[in-house]
């Protein structure tokens, strides 16, 4: 326990958007709307899949997992974000910050793993449709869900301990309205090489590999689709992938943007870094239910039937 007996502040101070503090009360409204859409939209999809027997198929089981991870991500950031922007209550206890950091990174990694599982679902459905039902059984889907969850929690379990071993004496002011590992470790007045190496290892071995396998799955899907003789059948096959492709873009484009800004935009204003991080965390949970509701007629029908039952 001696390695954790280092100097550290009792709490951190969170930051909204630097240089735009006067706009925080005005930004609170849009943030509340975004959280309402994220929580409400994903809750509706979860309920629609639960109640509609026609949606009890692998594709929508994976969509339910995606919606759950979006709800969890929103719940992980909501308390501190709304306190910072609405109440100007910026303080967060050290241990509470560690818990939030772990949850944010875990649910983000979980979402990446679910997007990979969904790409595998599309690959089997298009490239090997005759074996779809025998490959993607309920047991297999449950196993994939457990594997994605276990990978997230096991891989990121060391992060809080890597932070706790660092003496933090430079400052206690974080750059965001929530706690992230890179932000916390920069406040340390000790060597952070281990933290940096482990963070890079996690990024490459999980998010990087997930994106690579998603890309390879779509290369194989595209090759299989191009072999279909009928133009209409080709479009029909590709149309089943549109929602997933948009979800992948909504998740990975902001992530790549954040990484690019942190690597090459060191001279950019601080609020640019914060805005990019906020887009990465807030946009996917908002867009995913909108994407699947707009682009998937089965989801639209299930939601319509569910709302009709409520009216009755």
C-alpha positions as CSV (number, residue, x, y, z in Angstrom):
1,X,0.0,0.0,0.0
2,X,3.0,2.3,0.3
3,X,3.2,3.0,-3.4
4,X,-0.3,4.7,-3.1
5,X,0.7,6.8,-0.1
6,X,1.7,9.9,-2.1
7,X,0.6,13.5,-2.0
8,X,-2.6,14.2,-3.9
9,X,-5.4,16.7,-3.7
10,X,-8.6,15.7,-1.9
11,X,-10.6,16.8,-4.9
12,X,-10.3,18.1,-8.5
13,X,-11.8,21.2,-10.1
14,X,-13.6,20.5,-13.4
15,X,-13.6,22.9,-16.3
16,X,-16.4,23.7,-18.7
17,X,-15.1,25.3,-21.9
18,X,-12.1,27.6,-21.4
19,X,-12.5,31.2,-22.6
20,X,-16.3,30.6,-23.0
21,X,-17.2,30.6,-19.3
22,X,-19.8,33.4,-19.8
23,X,-21.7,31.1,-22.2
24,X,-22.0,28.2,-19.8
25,X,-25.6,29.1,-18.8
26,X,-26.5,29.3,-22.4
27,X,-24.8,26.0,-23.2
28,X,-26.6,24.2,-20.4
29,X,-29.9,24.1,-22.4
30,X,-28.5,22.4,-25.5
31,X,-26.6,20.0,-23.2
32,X,-29.8,19.0,-21.4
33,X,-31.5,18.5,-24.7
34,X,-28.7,16.2,-25.9
35,X,-28.8,14.2,-22.7
36,X,-32.6,13.9,-23.1
37,X,-32.3,12.7,-26.6
38,X,-29.5,10.2,-25.8
39,X,-31.2,8.8,-22.7
40,X,-34.8,8.9,-24.1
41,X,-33.9,7.7,-27.6
42,X,-31.8,4.7,-26.5
43,X,-34.3,3.8,-23.8
44,X,-37.1,3.7,-26.5
45,X,-34.9,1.4,-28.7
46,X,-34.2,-0.9,-25.7
47,X,-37.9,-1.1,-24.9
48,X,-38.9,-1.6,-28.6
49,X,-36.5,-4.5,-29.0
50,X,-37.7,-6.0,-25.7
51,X,-41.4,-5.8,-26.6
52,X,-41.4,-6.6,-30.3
53,X,-41.0,-10.3,-31.1
54,X,-39.9,-9.6,-34.7
55,X,-36.8,-7.8,-33.3
56,X,-35.6,-10.8,-31.3
57,X,-32.9,-11.5,-33.8
58,X,-29.1,-11.1,-33.6
59,X,-28.9,-7.7,-35.4
60,X,-31.2,-6.1,-32.9
61,X,-29.7,-7.8,-29.9
62,X,-26.5,-6.1,-30.8
63,X,-28.3,-2.8,-31.2
64,X,-29.7,-3.2,-27.7
65,X,-26.1,-3.7,-26.4
66,X,-25.1,-0.5,-28.3
67,X,-28.1,1.4,-26.8
68,X,-27.2,0.2,-23.3
69,X,-23.6,1.3,-23.6
70,X,-24.8,4.7,-24.9
71,X,-27.1,5.1,-21.9
72,X,-24.3,4.0,-19.5
73,X,-21.9,6.5,-21.1
74,X,-24.4,9.3,-20.8
75,X,-25.1,8.5,-17.2
76,X,-21.4,8.4,-16.4
77,X,-20.8,12.0,-17.6
78,X,-24.2,13.6,-16.9
79,X,-23.7,14.4,-13.1
80,X,-20.5,16.4,-13.5
81,X,-21.3,18.0,-16.8
82,X,-24.6,19.4,-15.7
83,X,-23.2,20.4,-12.3
84,X,-20.4,22.3,-14.1
85,X,-22.5,24.0,-16.7
86,X,-25.8,24.5,-14.8
87,X,-24.7,25.1,-11.2
88,X,-21.0,26.1,-11.6
89,X,-20.3,23.4,-9.0
90,X,-16.9,22.3,-10.3
91,X,-15.4,20.2,-7.4
92,X,-15.2,16.4,-7.6
93,X,-13.7,14.1,-5.0
94,X,-10.5,12.3,-6.0
95,X,-11.9,8.8,-5.7
96,X,-15.1,9.8,-7.4
97,X,-13.0,11.2,-10.3
98,X,-11.2,7.8,-10.5
99,X,-14.5,6.0,-10.7
100,X,-15.9,8.3,-13.4
101,X,-12.6,8.0,-15.4
102,X,-12.8,4.2,-15.3
103,X,-16.5,4.1,-16.3
104,X,-16.1,6.6,-19.2
105,X,-13.2,4.7,-20.7
106,X,-14.8,1.3,-20.1
107,X,-18.1,2.2,-21.7
108,X,-16.3,3.8,-24.6
109,X,-14.3,0.6,-25.2
110,X,-17.4,-1.4,-24.8
111,X,-19.1,0.6,-27.6
112,X,-16.1,-0.1,-29.9
113,X,-16.3,-3.8,-29.2
114,X,-20.1,-3.8,-29.9
115,X,-19.6,-2.0,-33.2
116,X,-17.1,-4.8,-34.1
117,X,-19.6,-7.5,-33.1
118,X,-22.2,-5.7,-35.3
119,X,-19.9,-5.8,-38.3
120,X,-19.4,-9.5,-37.8
121,X,-23.2,-9.9,-37.8
122,X,-23.4,-8.0,-41.1
123,X,-20.5,-10.1,-42.5
124,X,-22.2,-13.4,-41.7
125,X,-25.6,-12.1,-42.9
126,X,-24.3,-11.1,-46.3
127,X,-21.3,-13.4,-47.0
128,X,-22.6,-16.6,-45.4
129,X,-26.4,-16.2,-45.1
130,X,-27.1,-20.0,-45.1
131,X,-25.3,-20.4,-41.8
132,X,-26.5,-17.1,-40.2
133,X,-28.9,-18.8,-37.8
134,X,-26.5,-21.6,-36.8
135,X,-23.5,-19.2,-36.3
136,X,-25.3,-16.4,-34.5
137,X,-27.2,-18.3,-31.8
138,X,-28.4,-16.7,-28.6
139,X,-25.6,-18.4,-26.7
140,X,-23.0,-17.1,-29.1
141,X,-24.4,-13.5,-28.9
142,X,-24.5,-13.7,-25.1
143,X,-20.9,-14.9,-25.2
144,X,-19.8,-12.0,-27.4
145,X,-21.6,-9.5,-25.1
146,X,-19.8,-10.9,-22.1
147,X,-16.5,-11.0,-23.9
148,X,-16.8,-7.3,-24.9
149,X,-17.8,-6.3,-21.3
150,X,-15.0,-8.4,-19.7
151,X,-12.4,-7.0,-22.1
152,X,-13.4,-3.4,-21.2
153,X,-13.3,-3.9,-17.5
154,X,-10.2,-6.1,-17.3
155,X,-8.1,-4.0,-19.7
156,X,-8.9,-0.8,-17.9
157,X,-8.8,-2.1,-14.4
158,X,-5.2,-0.9,-13.9
159,X,-5.9,2.7,-14.8
160,X,-7.1,3.9,-11.4
161,X,-4.1,2.3,-9.7
162,X,-1.7,3.8,-12.2
163,X,-3.2,7.2,-11.3
164,X,-3.2,6.6,-7.6
165,X,0.5,5.9,-7.5
166,X,1.3,9.3,-9.0
167,X,1.9,12.3,-6.7
168,X,-0.2,15.2,-8.0
169,X,1.2,18.5,-6.9
170,X,1.2,20.8,-10.0
171,X,-2.5,21.7,-9.9
172,X,-5.9,20.2,-9.3
173,X,-7.7,21.8,-12.2
174,X,-8.8,19.4,-15.0
175,X,-9.4,20.5,-18.6
176,X,-12.9,19.0,-19.0
177,X,-16.2,18.7,-17.2
178,X,-15.5,15.0,-16.5
179,X,-12.5,12.9,-15.6
180,X,-10.2,11.3,-18.2
181,X,-7.0,9.4,-17.8
182,X,-4.8,11.6,-20.1
183,X,-6.1,14.7,-18.3
184,X,-5.4,13.4,-14.8
185,X,-1.9,12.0,-15.5
186,X,-0.7,15.4,-16.9
187,X,-1.2,16.9,-13.4
188,X,1.4,14.5,-11.9
189,X,4.8,15.8,-10.8
190,X,6.5,12.4,-11.4
191,X,7.4,10.2,-14.4
192,X,4.2,9.3,-16.3
193,X,6.0,7.0,-18.9
194,X,4.2,3.9,-17.6
195,X,0.8,5.6,-17.8
196,X,1.5,6.9,-21.3
197,X,2.8,3.5,-22.6
198,X,-0.2,1.6,-21.1
199,X,-2.6,4.1,-22.5
200,X,-1.1,3.8,-26.0
201,X,-1.2,0.0,-25.7
202,X,-4.8,0.0,-24.8
203,X,-5.7,2.4,-27.6
204,X,-3.9,0.4,-30.3
205,X,-4.8,-3.1,-29.0
206,X,-8.5,-2.4,-28.6
207,X,-9.8,0.6,-30.5
208,X,-7.2,0.3,-33.2
209,X,-7.7,-3.5,-33.7
210,X,-11.5,-3.1,-33.6
211,X,-11.4,-0.4,-36.3
212,X,-9.1,-2.6,-38.4
213,X,-11.3,-5.7,-38.2
214,X,-14.4,-3.5,-39.0
215,X,-12.7,-2.2,-42.1
216,X,-11.6,-5.8,-43.1
217,X,-15.2,-7.1,-42.6
218,X,-16.5,-4.4,-45.0
219,X,-13.9,-5.2,-47.5
220,X,-15.1,-8.8,-47.5
221,X,-18.8,-7.6,-47.5
222,X,-18.1,-5.4,-50.5
223,X,-16.4,-8.1,-52.4
224,X,-19.3,-10.5,-51.7
225,X,-21.9,-7.8,-52.7
226,X,-20.1,-7.1,-56.0
227,X,-20.4,-10.7,-56.9
228,X,-24.2,-10.5,-56.8
229,X,-25.6,-10.3,-60.4
230,X,-28.7,-8.2,-59.7
231,X,-28.2,-4.5,-59.2
232,X,-31.3,-4.3,-57.0
233,X,-30.1,-7.2,-54.8
234,X,-26.7,-5.4,-54.4
235,X,-28.4,-2.2,-53.2
236,X,-30.6,-4.2,-50.9
237,X,-27.6,-6.0,-49.3
238,X,-25.7,-2.7,-48.9
239,X,-28.7,-0.9,-47.4
240,X,-28.7,-3.3,-44.5
241,X,-25.3,-2.0,-43.6
242,X,-26.0,1.8,-43.8
243,X,-27.1,2.3,-40.2
244,X,-24.0,0.4,-38.9
245,X,-21.6,2.3,-41.1
246,X,-23.1,5.6,-39.9
247,X,-22.8,4.5,-36.3
248,X,-19.1,3.5,-36.9
249,X,-18.4,6.9,-38.4
250,X,-20.2,8.7,-35.6
251,X,-18.0,6.9,-33.1
252,X,-14.6,6.8,-34.8
253,X,-14.4,10.1,-36.7
254,X,-14.6,12.2,-33.5
255,X,-12.2,9.8,-31.8
256,X,-9.7,10.2,-34.6
257,X,-10.3,14.0,-34.5
258,X,-9.5,14.1,-30.8
259,X,-6.3,12.1,-31.3
260,X,-5.3,14.4,-34.2
261,X,-5.9,17.6,-32.3
262,X,-4.0,16.3,-29.2
263,X,-1.0,15.1,-31.3
264,X,-0.7,17.9,-33.9
265,X,-2.8,20.8,-32.5
266,X,-0.7,21.7,-29.5
267,X,-0.9,25.4,-30.4
268,X,-4.7,25.3,-31.0
269,X,-6.8,27.2,-28.4
270,X,-7.7,25.0,-25.4
271,X,-11.4,25.3,-26.1
272,X,-10.8,23.4,-29.4
273,X,-9.4,20.4,-27.5
274,X,-12.3,20.5,-25.1
275,X,-14.9,20.8,-27.8
276,X,-13.5,17.9,-29.7
277,X,-13.5,15.7,-26.6
278,X,-17.1,16.8,-25.9
279,X,-18.1,15.9,-29.4
280,X,-16.5,12.4,-29.1
281,X,-18.3,11.7,-25.8
282,X,-21.7,13.3,-26.4
283,X,-22.4,12.9,-30.1
284,X,-22.5,9.1,-30.6
285,X,-25.2,8.5,-27.8
286,X,-27.3,11.2,-29.4
287,X,-26.9,10.1,-33.1
288,X,-27.1,6.3,-32.7
289,X,-30.9,6.2,-31.8
290,X,-31.6,8.8,-34.5
291,X,-29.7,6.9,-37.1
292,X,-31.3,3.5,-36.4
293,X,-34.8,5.0,-36.0
294,X,-34.5,6.9,-39.3
295,X,-32.7,4.2,-41.4
296,X,-34.2,1.0,-40.1
297,X,-37.9,0.5,-40.9
298,X,-38.3,-2.4,-38.5
299,X,-37.3,-0.2,-35.6
300,X,-39.7,2.6,-36.8
301,X,-42.5,0.1,-37.0
302,X,-41.7,-1.3,-33.5
303,X,-41.6,2.2,-32.0
304,X,-44.9,3.1,-33.7
305,X,-46.6,0.0,-32.4
306,X,-45.2,0.6,-28.9
307,X,-46.5,4.2,-28.9
308,X,-49.9,3.0,-30.2
309,X,-50.2,0.6,-27.3
310,X,-49.3,3.4,-24.9
311,X,-52.1,5.6,-26.3
312,X,-54.6,2.8,-25.8
